[in-house]
Each structure stands twice: as structure tokens, then as C-alpha cells.
Amino acid sequence: MIAQETAPTTSEEQGLPLPTPGMSGDDLFRLGMMYSTGQGGCPMDRVSAHMIFNLAAMKGSIEARVYRREMSQEMDREEISEAQKAARRWIDAGVVTLAA
């Protein structure tokens, strides 16, 4: 699970597609879809998908808000908390920058 990492890593370190600073909300939404379905070299991982949908929503993706809400209904409280904390780590590390 990428969301459980203590700090974000690069895709080269894990061999997984991961968020990058230049990604738009739509780019992040597509990445979240890859994790939610287990496609494009990504494992199927609800926590990581929720985290990425959260980042995408913060960058303006309406679709990500819808998918994040739907995914939340399939997750327990601890998984959602883990996804939210992971999103914060990506933001704090500067890997994902939010518009002012």
C-alpha cells in the first residue's frame, strides 16, 4: 500500500505510478482510478485510491469527489483516517501542491 508509507517516495523507488508535483486534479483522478481498479501497473488499493481522490478533489476534480465519497462507503473508519493522513503527508512533503 502506498498510503501507509511514512513519507512519499518516488515512483522509481517503488516501481508504482505515484502523484507528482505537476499533476492536475484530472491527472490525479485518473491515477486514483488506476488504484481503485488495479489497472495500469497499480495494485487494487482502496486506501491509496481514496488518498489520491482526496488530493485530486483538493485540486478541483469534481469526479474525484464523487468517487471518494463512493469509496468511503466501502471503507471502515480506520482506512479512511489512514487515507486522509497519507494525503496530508503528500501535501506536507510538497509532492502535491494545492492552488492558493
Backbone as JSON Lines, residues from 0, in Angstrom:
{"i":0,"aa":"M","n":[0.83,-1.18,0.0],"ca":[0.0,0.0,0.0],"c":[0.87,1.25,0.0]}
{"i":1,"aa":"I","n":[0.68,2.12,-0.93],"ca":[1.48,3.33,-0.92],"c":[1.04,4.29,0.16]}
{"i":2,"aa":"A","n":[-0.22,4.26,0.53],"ca":[-0.73,5.22,1.5],"c":[-0.13,5.03,2.89]}
{"i":3,"aa":"Q","n":[0.4,3.84,3.19],"ca":[0.94,3.59,4.51],"c":[2.38,4.02,4.66]}
{"i":4,"aa":"E","n":[2.98,4.48,3.61],"ca":[4.37,4.93,3.69],"c":[4.47,6.08,4.69]}
{"i":5,"aa":"T","n":[5.59,6.16,5.4],"ca":[5.76,7.26,6.35],"c":[6.05,8.56,5.62]}
{"i":6,"aa":"A","n":[6.66,8.48,4.47],"ca":[6.89,9.67,3.66],"c":[6.74,9.27,2.21]}
{"i":7,"aa":"P","n":[6.27,10.18,1.37],"ca":[6.13,9.85,-0.04],"c":[7.47,9.45,-0.65]}
{"i":8,"aa":"T","n":[7.4,8.51,-1.56],"ca":[8.59,8.08,-2.29],"c":[8.36,8.31,-3.76]}
{"i":9,"aa":"T","n":[9.42,8.22,-4.53],"ca":[9.27,8.41,-5.96],"c":[8.83,7.11,-6.6]}
{"i":10,"aa":"S","n":[8.28,7.22,-7.8],"ca":[7.82,6.03,-8.49],"c":[8.98,5.11,-8.85]}
{"i":11,"aa":"E","n":[10.18,5.68,-9.03],"ca":[11.32,4.84,-9.35],"c":[11.68,3.93,-8.17]}
{"i":12,"aa":"E","n":[11.48,4.42,-6.94],"ca":[11.83,3.63,-5.77],"c":[10.89,2.45,-5.59]}
{"i":13,"aa":"Q","n":[9.62,2.62,-5.92],"ca":[8.65,1.55,-5.72],"c":[8.23,0.88,-7.01]}
{"i":14,"aa":"G","n":[8.48,1.49,-8.15],"ca":[8.02,0.93,-9.4],"c":[6.53,1.12,-9.62]}
{"i":15,"aa":"L","n":[5.9,2.01,-8.86],"ca":[4.47,2.27,-8.98],"c":[4.24,3.69,-9.48]}
{"i":16,"aa":"P","n":[3.16,3.9,-10.23],"ca":[2.82,5.28,-10.59],"c":[2.35,6.02,-9.32]}
{"i":17,"aa":"L","n":[2.97,7.15,-9.03],"ca":[2.66,7.92,-7.82],"c":[2.39,9.37,-8.18]}
{"i":18,"aa":"P","n":[1.72,10.1,-7.3],"ca":[1.5,11.54,-7.55],"c":[2.82,12.29,-7.71]}
{"i":19,"aa":"T","n":[2.8,13.28,-8.58],"ca":[3.96,14.15,-8.79],"c":[3.5,15.6,-8.69]}
{"i":20,"aa":"P","n":[4.45,16.53,-8.44],"ca":[4.08,17.93,-8.26],"c":[3.31,18.55,-9.43]}
{"i":21,"aa":"G","n":[3.58,18.13,-10.64],"ca":[2.93,18.74,-11.8],"c":[1.56,18.19,-12.16]}
{"i":22,"aa":"M","n":[1.07,17.24,-11.4],"ca":[-0.22,16.63,-11.75],"c":[-1.38,17.56,-11.45]}
{"i":23,"aa":"S","n":[-2.3,17.59,-12.41],"ca":[-3.54,18.36,-12.23],"c":[-4.55,17.5,-11.46]}
{"i":24,"aa":"G","n":[-5.67,18.1,-11.11],"ca":[-6.73,17.34,-10.46],"c":[-7.21,16.2,-11.34]}
{"i":25,"aa":"D","n":[-7.29,16.43,-12.64],"ca":[-7.73,15.38,-13.56],"c":[-6.7,14.25,-13.66]}
{"i":26,"aa":"D","n":[-5.41,14.63,-13.67],"ca":[-4.35,13.62,-13.69],"c":[-4.42,12.75,-12.44]}
{"i":27,"aa":"L","n":[-4.59,13.4,-11.29],"ca":[-4.69,12.66,-10.04],"c":[-5.93,11.78,-10.02]}
{"i":28,"aa":"F","n":[-7.03,12.28,-10.57],"ca":[-8.25,11.47,-10.64],"c":[-7.98,10.18,-11.43]}
{"i":29,"aa":"R","n":[-7.32,10.32,-12.58],"ca":[-7.02,9.12,-13.39],"c":[-6.12,8.16,-12.61]}
{"i":30,"aa":"L","n":[-5.16,8.7,-11.86],"ca":[-4.28,7.84,-11.05],"c":[-5.09,7.14,-9.96]}
{"i":31,"aa":"G","n":[-6.01,7.87,-9.32],"ca":[-6.87,7.25,-8.32],"c":[-7.71,6.13,-8.92]}
{"i":32,"aa":"M","n":[-8.18,6.33,-10.13],"ca":[-8.95,5.28,-10.81],"c":[-8.09,4.03,-11.03]}
{"i":33,"aa":"M","n":[-6.82,4.24,-11.35],"ca":[-5.92,3.09,-11.55],"c":[-5.81,2.28,-10.26]}
{"i":34,"aa":"Y","n":[-5.68,2.95,-9.11],"ca":[-5.58,2.24,-7.84],"c":[-6.92,1.65,-7.41]}
{"i":35,"aa":"S","n":[-8.01,2.29,-7.76],"ca":[-9.31,1.76,-7.35],"c":[-9.71,0.53,-8.15]}
{"i":36,"aa":"T","n":[-9.12,0.37,-9.34],"ca":[-9.46,-0.78,-10.2],"c":[-8.32,-1.77,-10.35]}
{"i":37,"aa":"G","n":[-7.13,-1.41,-9.87],"ca":[-5.98,-2.3,-10.01],"c":[-5.46,-2.39,-11.43]}
{"i":38,"aa":"Q","n":[-5.47,-1.27,-12.13],"ca":[-5.0,-1.25,-13.52],"c":[-3.79,-0.34,-13.68]}
{"i":39,"aa":"G","n":[-3.16,-0.4,-14.84],"ca":[-2.06,0.48,-15.16],"c":[-0.81,0.29,-14.32]}
{"i":40,"aa":"G","n":[-0.59,-0.93,-13.84],"ca":[0.58,-1.2,-13.02],"c":[0.37,-0.91,-11.55]}
{"i":41,"aa":"C","n":[-0.84,-0.57,-11.16],"ca":[-1.16,-0.27,-9.76],"c":[-1.87,-1.45,-9.11]}
{"i":42,"aa":"P","n":[-1.58,-1.71,-7.85],"ca":[-2.36,-2.73,-7.14],"c":[-3.74,-2.16,-6.82]}
{"i":43,"aa":"M","n":[-4.73,-3.01,-6.68],"ca":[-6.04,-2.54,-6.24],"c":[-5.91,-2.22,-4.76]}
{"i":44,"aa":"D","n":[-6.12,-0.95,-4.41],"ca":[-5.84,-0.48,-3.06],"c":[-6.8,0.66,-2.73]}
{"i":45,"aa":"R","n":[-7.8,0.37,-1.92],"ca":[-8.82,1.38,-1.6],"c":[-8.26,2.56,-0.83]}
{"i":46,"aa":"V","n":[-7.34,2.31,0.09],"ca":[-6.77,3.4,0.89],"c":[-5.98,4.35,-0.01]}
{"i":47,"aa":"S","n":[-5.15,3.81,-0.87],"ca":[-4.36,4.66,-1.77],"c":[-5.27,5.38,-2.76]}
{"i":48,"aa":"A","n":[-6.28,4.68,-3.27],"ca":[-7.22,5.32,-4.21],"c":[-7.94,6.48,-3.52]}
{"i":49,"aa":"H","n":[-8.42,6.27,-2.31],"ca":[-9.11,7.32,-1.57],"c":[-8.17,8.5,-1.34]}
{"i":50,"aa":"M","n":[-6.93,8.22,-0.96],"ca":[-5.94,9.27,-0.74],"c":[-5.74,10.1,-2.01]}
{"i":51,"aa":"I","n":[-5.6,9.43,-3.13],"ca":[-5.36,10.13,-4.39],"c":[-6.6,10.88,-4.84]}
{"i":52,"aa":"F","n":[-7.78,10.28,-4.66],"ca":[-9.02,11.0,-4.97],"c":[-9.13,12.25,-4.09]}
{"i":53,"aa":"N","n":[-8.71,12.15,-2.85],"ca":[-8.73,13.3,-1.95],"c":[-7.82,14.42,-2.48]}
{"i":54,"aa":"L","n":[-6.62,14.05,-2.9],"ca":[-5.7,15.04,-3.47],"c":[-6.29,15.65,-4.74]}
{"i":55,"aa":"A","n":[-6.88,14.81,-5.58],"ca":[-7.48,15.3,-6.83],"c":[-8.64,16.25,-6.53]}
{"i":56,"aa":"A","n":[-9.46,15.91,-5.54],"ca":[-10.58,16.77,-5.17],"c":[-10.08,18.13,-4.69]}
{"i":57,"aa":"M","n":[-8.99,18.12,-3.91],"ca":[-8.42,19.37,-3.43],"c":[-7.87,20.22,-4.56]}
{"i":58,"aa":"K","n":[-7.56,19.57,-5.68],"ca":[-7.06,20.31,-6.85],"c":[-8.19,20.57,-7.85]}
{"i":59,"aa":"G","n":[-9.44,20.35,-7.42],"ca":[-10.57,20.78,-8.23],"c":[-11.3,19.72,-9.03]}
{"i":60,"aa":"S","n":[-10.94,18.46,-8.92],"ca":[-11.63,17.41,-9.68],"c":[-12.97,17.06,-9.05]}
{"i":61,"aa":"I","n":[-14.04,17.39,-9.76],"ca":[-15.39,17.06,-9.29],"c":[-15.59,15.55,-9.28]}
{"i":62,"aa":"E","n":[-15.1,14.87,-10.32],"ca":[-15.25,13.41,-10.39],"c":[-14.6,12.73,-9.19]}
{"i":63,"aa":"A","n":[-13.45,13.26,-8.78],"ca":[-12.74,12.67,-7.64],"c":[-13.57,12.77,-6.37]}
{"i":64,"aa":"R","n":[-14.31,13.86,-6.21],"ca":[-15.18,14.0,-5.03],"c":[-16.24,12.9,-5.02]}
{"i":65,"aa":"V","n":[-16.81,12.64,-6.17],"ca":[-17.85,11.62,-6.28],"c":[-17.27,10.24,-5.96]}
{"i":66,"aa":"Y","n":[-16.14,9.9,-6.58],"ca":[-15.53,8.59,-6.36],"c":[-15.02,8.43,-4.94]}
{"i":67,"aa":"R","n":[-14.49,9.5,-4.37],"ca":[-14.02,9.44,-2.98],"c":[-15.19,9.14,-2.05]}
{"i":68,"aa":"R","n":[-16.31,9.79,-2.27],"ca":[-17.49,9.56,-1.45],"c":[-17.97,8.11,-1.59]}
{"i":69,"aa":"E","n":[-18.03,7.62,-2.81],"ca":[-18.46,6.24,-3.04],"c":[-17.5,5.25,-2.39]}
{"i":70,"aa":"M","n":[-16.21,5.51,-2.52],"ca":[-15.21,4.62,-1.95],"c":[-15.31,4.62,-0.42]}
{"i":71,"aa":"S","n":[-15.59,5.78,0.16],"ca":[-15.72,5.89,1.62],"c":[-16.8,4.97,2.16]}
{"i":72,"aa":"Q","n":[-17.83,4.75,1.39],"ca":[-18.93,3.89,1.82],"c":[-18.52,2.42,1.91]}
{"i":73,"aa":"E","n":[-17.44,2.06,1.25],"ca":[-16.93,0.68,1.26],"c":[-15.8,0.48,2.26]}
{"i":74,"aa":"M","n":[-15.39,1.56,2.92],"ca":[-14.22,1.51,3.79],"c":[-14.63,1.67,5.25]}
{"i":75,"aa":"D","n":[-13.79,1.13,6.15],"ca":[-14.06,1.36,7.57],"c":[-13.39,2.66,8.0]}
{"i":76,"aa":"R","n":[-13.72,3.11,9.18],"ca":[-13.24,4.4,9.7],"c":[-11.72,4.48,9.73]}
{"i":77,"aa":"E","n":[-11.05,3.38,10.1],"ca":[-9.59,3.39,10.19],"c":[-8.95,3.56,8.82]}
{"i":78,"aa":"E","n":[-9.52,2.92,7.8],"ca":[-8.98,3.05,6.44],"c":[-9.11,4.5,5.94]}
{"i":79,"aa":"I","n":[-10.25,5.1,6.21],"ca":[-10.46,6.48,5.78],"c":[-9.48,7.41,6.48]}
{"i":80,"aa":"S","n":[-9.3,7.2,7.78],"ca":[-8.35,8.01,8.54],"c":[-6.94,7.85,7.99]}
{"i":81,"aa":"E","n":[-6.57,6.63,7.68],"ca":[-5.24,6.35,7.12],"c":[-5.07,7.08,5.78]}
{"i":82,"aa":"A","n":[-6.09,7.05,4.94],"ca":[-6.03,7.71,3.63],"c":[-5.9,9.22,3.8]}
{"i":83,"aa":"Q","n":[-6.62,9.79,4.75],"ca":[-6.56,11.23,4.98],"c":[-5.18,11.65,5.51]}
{"i":84,"aa":"K","n":[-4.63,10.86,6.42],"ca":[-3.29,11.17,6.93],"c":[-2.25,11.06,5.83]}
{"i":85,"aa":"A","n":[-2.4,10.07,4.96],"ca":[-1.45,9.9,3.86],"c":[-1.52,11.08,2.91]}
{"i":86,"aa":"A","n":[-2.72,11.55,2.61],"ca":[-2.87,12.71,1.73],"c":[-2.15,13.92,2.34]}
{"i":87,"aa":"R","n":[-2.3,14.1,3.63],"ca":[-1.64,15.22,4.31],"c":[-0.12,15.1,4.19]}
{"i":88,"aa":"R","n":[0.42,13.87,4.31],"ca":[1.88,13.68,4.17],"c":[2.35,14.08,2.78]}
{"i":89,"aa":"W","n":[1.58,13.74,1.75],"ca":[1.97,14.11,0.38],"c":[1.98,15.63,0.23]}
{"i":90,"aa":"I","n":[0.99,16.29,0.82],"ca":[0.92,17.75,0.74],"c":[2.06,18.37,1.53]}
{"i":91,"aa":"D","n":[2.26,17.9,2.76],"ca":[3.32,18.45,3.61],"c":[4.7,18.27,3.01]}
{"i":92,"aa":"A","n":[4.91,17.17,2.29],"ca":[6.19,16.91,1.64],"c":[6.4,17.74,0.38]}
{"i":93,"aa":"G","n":[5.33,18.43,-0.06],"ca":[5.44,19.26,-1.25],"c":[5.34,18.51,-2.54]}
{"i":94,"aa":"V","n":[5.01,17.22,-2.45],"ca":[4.88,16.43,-3.68],"c":[3.63,16.86,-4.44]}
{"i":95,"aa":"V","n":[2.58,17.13,-3.7],"ca":[1.34,17.64,-4.31],"c":[1.15,19.04,-3.77]}
{"i":96,"aa":"T","n":[1.06,20.0,-4.68],"ca":[0.86,21.38,-4.28],"c":[-0.58,21.78,-4.6]}
{"i":97,"aa":"L","n":[-1.17,22.51,-3.68],"ca":[-2.55,22.95,-3.85],"c":[-2.56,24.39,-4.3]}
{"i":98,"aa":"A","n":[-3.56,24.75,-5.05],"ca":[-3.7,26.14,-5.51],"c":[-3.99,27.04,-4.32]}
{"i":99,"aa":"A","n":[-3.5,28.24,-4.38],"ca":[-3.69,29.2,-3.28],"c":[-5.1,29.77,-3.32]}
